[in-house]
Amino acid sequence: MRAFLASSIGVACTAALALPLSLHSAPDRAVRADSAGGTQSLPLLPLGADGPGGGGAALGGAVLGGAERASGATQGVAPRKVRPFSLVGVVWDDPAARLRGQVQVRTREAATGAWSPWRDLEALDEADAPDPDSPESRGGRLRGGTTPLWVGDSDGVQTRVSPRDDSGLLSGRPASLPSGLRLELVDPGHEPGSDLAGEEDAPTGGAATRPPSARPSGDDPATEIPAERDPSAEIPAERDPGTRDPGTPDPGTRDPSEGPSGQDPSSQDPSQAPSAELPPEAPQPDPEDPSAPPEPEPSGLSPEPPTPPSLELPEEPPDTNAGAGHPYTAPRPRIVTRAGWGADEKLRESGHLYTKTVKVAFVHHSVTGNAYTCSQAPSVMRAIYRYHVQSMGWRDFGYNFAVDKCGNIYEGRSGGVTKAVQGAHTLGFNKNSMGIAVLGTYSSKKPSSKAVKAVAKLTAWKLGLFGRNPGGTTHLTSAGGNKYKKGTKAKLRVISGHRDGYNTECPGGALYRKLGTVRDTAARLQGR
C-alpha cells in the first residue's frame, strides 16, 4: 500500500503501465521509436557549477547509481539531440517520494531548430493515481512523476531539476532529490486514419503529420547539441548506449495474442468502417440506497469484451428499454474509440477492473498545455497513454474519457464506454466514479464552449445510464487522501471537479468555474 503524503494545493493534475524496471535502472536506455511511437528514457545526472551546459554534467562520463544521484545537487540533462518526440515528463522510482524541487525543461523545434524558453513541470502527487487498495497499486510498477507537457515535433532537449525547500526558495541545506530521476521523451507515432480537425485547427506539422520518410533513422545516435545562445553547452557528442532492435518486442508488454487482433487501426478508414454501436449497460441501483436490493461484490479483473470494429460511436437517441428504470436519459454523443485514436493495446495490462456503479463524474484538465490543434488531439491521447502506462506504471490510460478543445470525445481507459470501469484519476474516489479530462491546461485559460458542451453531453448520457441527476449530490466512501480520510463518507456533487475530492488545483480555476454550466446543460439534456 502506498504511503500517503500531503501535498500543496497548487499541484496540478494529470492521470498515467511502466517501462520495464531494467529500462529505467540502466543508463540512458530508450524504447526504439518507429511508426507506432516509443519512449526515450534518459537519466538525470548532477550538473556542474556552470549550469545545465556545464562540463560537469556527466562527471567525466561516469554513470551514477540512484543513491549517488539522490543528492542536494541540481540534476539534469545537458542540451542534446534526440530522436523525435512530442511530449516530455520527468519520473522517479518511488511513487510515494515527494519531489522537493523545481523541474524545468526546454525543447528544440524540429522544423526550425529554435529552442523554447524554459518551462516548468509540476510534480504530481497521489491525487492522480490508482487507489492504494487496488490491484493496480499492488503491482509494484508505479513511479512518481511530473505532469507531462505536449511540446509538438521536437528533436532536442535540455532539463534541470533544482532542489527547493517547502518555501520555494533555495535551501541552505537542500533536501535530497528522489532517486532514479529520468527524463521521458514520448513519440506518439503516426496518426490513425481518422481526421477530427475542427474550426480552431490550423496545419502545424509536428510528429502527428510528418511523413515516415522524414523521420530520422532510429539508429541515429542521440548526440548532445549546444543550446541556443548558451556558449557553455559545447559538449562532445555522445552515443545512446541502449537501443532495441525494431524486431524485438517491447519488454514488459503483453503478448499480442492476448489483446485484440485484426486490422491495424492506423490503416483503417473510419468512413468505411462498419457501424458497431455499443448498447448502453442496464442501469444499476445505488449500493448506498437503503431501498436498493443487495448487489454481488465485483469479482475484480474481468476478461476483455470484444473490441468493436468501428472507430467512432455515433450519436443516438436514448435507449428507452435500457432506461426504463430511470426515466431521465440522454442521447449518446459521438465517441472516438481507442482504435479511432490509435491506442496500442499491447502496451496496457490485460483484463479490466469494474466497480458497481457510476455515482460521480470527476472533471479534470490534463495539464499538458494548450499548444495542440484538434487534428493533433489523437496524438496527444497516444502520448498521454504511453506516459501513463510506460513511464508512470499504470495499467492503462488513467481517465475514462477525454475531451479536446473542439468538443471531440475520446474513449480513455478500456473496458467498455457504457460500463463502470475503475480508472486512476482521483485518489480515494476511483471506485463508483468516472474521470473526464479536458485536454489542456485551464488554470487561467478558459475552456472552449465546445469542450464545455461536450462534457455536458457526455455526463448527461453516462450518468443517465445509472440514474444519476447531474445537478444533484451523492455520497462516496473515501479510500484515503489529503482531503478525506479513509472510510469517510464524503458528500459530493454528481458532477464534481477533481479538487472536490482532493486538495489540488485541478481542473484549473477557469474550467472549475464552468462546472455549473455543465450541470445545468446535462440536466436539461436528461429532460429534467
N, C-alpha and C positions, 0 to 999 in steps of 0.2 A: 504494500500500500504506500502510495506516495505521501511524503511529508507535506504538510500544508505550511505555506509561508505567506504572511500578509504582504501585500504589495500596494504601491501608490495608486491613487485613483487616476492619475494621469496616464497609466499604461493603456495603450490601445489594444483592440482585439483583432485576432485573425484566427482561423482554425487550421492540423497537419498530420506509409509504413517505412521503415527506415532503411538506409543504406546498410549493408552488412557491416557488422562491427569491425571486421578486418579492414574494410574500406576506410573507416574513419580513424582507426588506430595506426594505420600505415601512413608514411609520409606522402603527401601530395599525390593522392590517387584520384582517378576520375573514371566515371562510367562513360564509355565512349558515346559521343553524341552522333546521331545519324538522323534519317528522316523521321524516326519515331521519337526523337528527343533524347535527352540524357542529362546527367548532373555531374559537374566537375566539383570536387571537394578538396579545398586547399587548406593546409594547416596554417594557423596564425602563429607567427614567431615573434619573439621580442625584437623591438625596433631599436635602432641606435639612437644616440643622443641627438642626431641631426634630424630625426623625424622619420616618417614613412619611407623616405627615399634614402635614408642614411645607410652607410656601408655596413652597419652592424645588424641589418635586418635578418640575415641568415646566420649570423655569428660564425663566419668563416665556412659556411656550408654545412655546419653540424646540424643534425636533426635532433631536436629536443623532445623528450618524452612529455606526457601530460603533466606530471608533477613539476617538472622543471619550468614548463610554460605557465603554470598557475602561480604567477608571482605578481608583485605590485608594478612591474614594468609595463609600459604600453606595448601591446601586441598588434600585429597587423600583417598585411600582405603588401610588399613593395609594388610599385606600378609595374604591370607586366601584361604581355599579350597572352590571350587565352582563346580557346575555341569559342565560337559564337554562343551567346546566351542572351536571355531576355528578362530574367528575374533573379534577384540576389537576396540572400539572407545569411545570418550567422547562427551556428548551432554549437552546443557544448554537450558533454557526456551526461551530466547528472540533471534530470528534469526538475529536481527539487532545488537545485542550486540557484541562488539569486545572483543575477549579473549586476554588480555594483560598478557600473562604468558607462561611458559614452561610446556608442558604436557609430562610426561614420564610414561612408563609402562614396567613392566617385567612380564613374564608369566612362569608357570611351565609345562614342557612337561609331558603329562600323562604317556607315556610309560616308561620314565626313571626317572622321578622325578627331573630332572635337571632344574634349573632356567636359564632363558635367561638373557643377560645383559639388562640394561636399554635402552629403545628405545624411540625416540621422536615421537610424533604425531603432525602433522602440523594442525593448525586451518584453517578450511575452511572459505572462505568469500563468498560474494554474487555471485562470479564468477560461482560457481556450484550451481545453484538454478533455480526454476521456474521464469519466467519473472514477474515483480511486478504487471502487469495488467492482469495476467492470473487467471482463476478460481482456479488454484492450490495454488496460493499465498493468495487468499482471503478467504480460508477455515479456517484460524486461527489455523492450526495444525503444522505449520512449527517450527523448532527448529534450533538453532545454533549447530555446531558440528565440530569435527576434522575429518581428513581423517581416514577411518578405516584401520586397519592393519591385514593382514592374518597371523596367528601365528601357524596354524596347531592344532592338537589334544592336548588340554591343560586342566588342572584341577585346576590350582592355579593362582592367580593374585595379583599384587601389583601396586598401581598407586599413582602419586603425581602431583599436579598442583601448580607450584610456580609462584607468581606474578613477572612480569618483566615490566620495563618501555620500551619506544619505542627504546631505545638504546640497548636493550637486556640484560641490567645489572639489578641487584637488585636495586630497587629504594629506596631512603632514606625514602620516604613515599609511599609504594606500592599502586598501584591502586587496586580498588576492583575487584574481580573476578566476572564473571556473576553469577546470581542466578540460582539455580536448576541444578548445575553440577552433572552429573550422568555418571557412567561407564556402557557402554553397552557391554555385552558379548554375542556373537551370535553363536548359534549352527545351522549349515546349514541343519542338518538332514542327512539321508542316501542318497546315490547315486541313481539316477534313473537307469533303466536297461541298458542304453547306455554306451559303453566303447569307449572313444576317445583318448586312450593312444597313444602318439607319440614317436618318437625315442629319444626325450630328457627325456622321462619318466623313472622313477625308482620307484618301490614299496616302499612306505614310511609309510604305515599305515595311521593313522590320523582319524579324525572324519568321513571322507568320506568312509573309508574302514572298520572301526571297526564293527564287527557283533553286532546285537542288544543285544545278551546275555552278551556282555562285557560291556554294558553301565550301569553305576550305576543307582540305582533307583532314580526317581525324588523326593522321599520322604527323601532322604539323606539330613541332614541339611548342610547348607553352613558354615563350620567351619573355623575359622581363623587358619592358619598354619604359623610356623616360616619360614621366608625367609632364603634361603641358606646363610650360613656364616653371619647371622645377629642376634647376640645374643640379641639385643634389641627388637626382634619381638616375645618374649614369651607372647602371648596374649591368654586369655581364649577363649574357643570355644564359638561360637555364632550361634544361630539358625536363619535361614531365617524366618522372621515373616509372609511372604506372598507367598504362592504357590497356584496355582489354581488346582482344581480337573481336571484330564485329560478329564472327560466327559463334562466339561463346555466349551462352545465356547469362543474363544478369544474375549475379549471386544474390540469394535471399528472396528471389521471386518465385511465384508458383509455376509449376509445370503448365504449359499452355493447354494440356489435355484436361486440366481441372477447371478451366474457365470456358466462356462461350467460344464457339468456333464459327467459321463461316467467312464471309467476305470481309476484307479489310474495310472498316468504315471510311478510311480516308479516300478509298477509290469508289465509294458508293455515292450515286447521285440521289440526293434526298427527294428530288422531284419525281424520280422513277421508283422510289421505294414503296412497297405495298403498305397500305394503311393497316396498322395493328393497334387498335385502341385498347388501353388497359381499363377494364371496368372498375368503377370505384369499389373499394372494400366496404363491406357491410359495416355500418357504424357500431361501435362498441359502447356498452354502458360505462358510466363513470364509476371506477372502483371505489371511490370515497363517498358515493351517494348511498345512504342507508337503504334506500328503496331498490337499489340495483341488485340483481341476482349475483351470487358469487361467481368469480371467474377463475379459471385454472391459471396457475403461475406460468409465466413464459418459460419455455424449455431451453433458452439460451440460444446458441448458434443454430441457425436453421439452414437447410440446403438452399441453394440459389434458385429463384424462379427462372423460367425460361426467358431468354433475352428477346424482346420484341424486335422484329426486323426493321421497323420504321425508325427514322432518325428524329421524328418530331411527333408529339402527340397533339392533334388538332383541338381547337376549342369545340366544345359540345354542350348541349343543354343538360341540365341536371337529370340524373337517373332517378325517376320517381319511385321506382321499385326499391332501389337501394336506400333512398331517403325516406321510406315510408314511416320509419320510427322517429325521424327528425324532419319536420316539415320545412325547416329553413335550410335550403340548399342553394348552391350557386353553380353556374356553368364552370366546367373545367377549362382553364386557359390553355393556350398553346404552351407546350413544354418541350424544350430541346433535350432529347435523351442523351445519355452518356455516349452512345455510339455517334450521336449527332455532333458533339463537341470533341470527339476523338479520344475518349478515355481508353488507356491501355489497361485492359482488365487483368493482365498478367502481373501488374505491379501490386495490386491490393491483396489482402488475405482472402481466402475463400470463405464462403458462408456469410451469414448476416445475423445481427443481434436485433431482436424485436422486443418492444415493450407492449403494454396492454392497450394503450390508447394515446391520443394526442390531445392534451388539455391546454397547452400554451404554445404559441409561436413566438420564439425569441428572434428579434431582428438585430442584425449585426452590420458593420461595414468591414470589408476585407482588409483595409489599411494598406493596400498595395499601390496606392496612388491613383491619380485620375488621368494619367497620360497614356490612355489607350483609346483606340477607336472601336466602334462596335463590331467591325469586321475582325478585329483582333481579340474580341472577348473569348472565343473558343480557345485561343492560345493562352490567354490569361487563366482560363479554367484548367487547362492541361498543366500549366506551370505550377499553379497552386496545388493541384492534385499531387504532382510529383514531389513538391516540397513537403506537403503534409505526410506523404507515405514514405518517401525515401530519406528525407532529411530529419523530420520530427519524430518518426517512428509510429505514426498512427496506422490503423488497419485500412483506412480508406480516406477519401475526401471528408473533411470534418463536418461541413454543413450539409443539411438535407437538400437545400435548394440554393441557387444563386440567381441574382437579377442584375443585368447590366444597365448602363445609363440610357439605352434605347428601349428599355422595357422588355427585353427578351428574358424569358425564364428558363433556367437550366436545371436539369436533374443533377443533384450533387451526389451524396452517398448512395451507393447502390442498394438494392433490396426491394424496390417497387415504390413508385410515387404515391400510390394510394395507401401504403402500409405504414404502420407505426415503427419506423426504423430508428434505432437508437444511434444518435450521432455523437460527435465530440466537439461541442460548440459552447456549452455553458456549464462549467464545472459545478457539480452538485445538483443540476437540474436537467441532465441529459435524458433521464427516463421520463416517459409520458409527455414528451415535448418534441418540437422540431426547431431547427435553426435555419434561418434565411439570411444570406449575406448579400448585401448590395455591393457590387464590385466597385471599389474606390475608397477614398478617404473623405469622410464627411464631418470632420471636426468643425470646420468653418464653411466649407463649400456646400451649398445647398444641393441636395439630390435633384435630379430632373423630375419633372412631373410625370414622365412616362415610367420612371422607375418606381415612384410612389404608387402610381395606379397599378402597376404590375404586382407589387407586394400586396396591395388590397385584393386584387383578383385572385392571387394565389392563396392567401389566407382565408378568403371567403369560401373558396371551393374546398380546400383541405380541411379546415376546421368544421365545415358543414358536414363532411363525411362522418364526423364524430360528435355531431350535435352540439357544437360549441357556439356561443354567441360572441362574435368579435368585439362587441362593446362591453362584455361582462367581465367578471372576475372569477377566479377559481383558486384552489389550493394545491401546492406541490410540496412534497416532503424532501427537504434538502439532504443530499448525500455528503454535505460538508463544503465549506467555503469561507471566505472572509466577511461575508455579509450575513449569512445564516448558518448557524452551527448544524452539525449533523443531527438529523432527527427533528429539526424544526419544521413545523408545518407553516409554510410561507403563503400569505395571501398575495396573489399576483394577478395582473390583468391578463386576459386571454391572449391579447397581443401585447407583448412586453418588449422593451429594449433589453439588451444584454445587461446593462447597468442595473436593471431592476432585480436581477438575481445575483449580482456580484459587483463589488466595488471596482468599477472600471470605467474608462471614458467611453467605451463602445456603447452604442453605434455611432458615436460622434454627436455633438450637440445639434448640428444642423439637421441630421437625419432623425434624431430623437424627437425633435420638435414637430416632425411630420407624422408621428405615430397617431395623433388624434385624428388627422385626416384619413389615415389608413383604416382606423377602426370604424369611422363613420361610413366610409365608402364600402368596406367589406360587409358591414351590417346591411347597408342598402342593397348590395348585390345578393344577399341572402333573402331579401324580401322582408326584412324586419322594420 
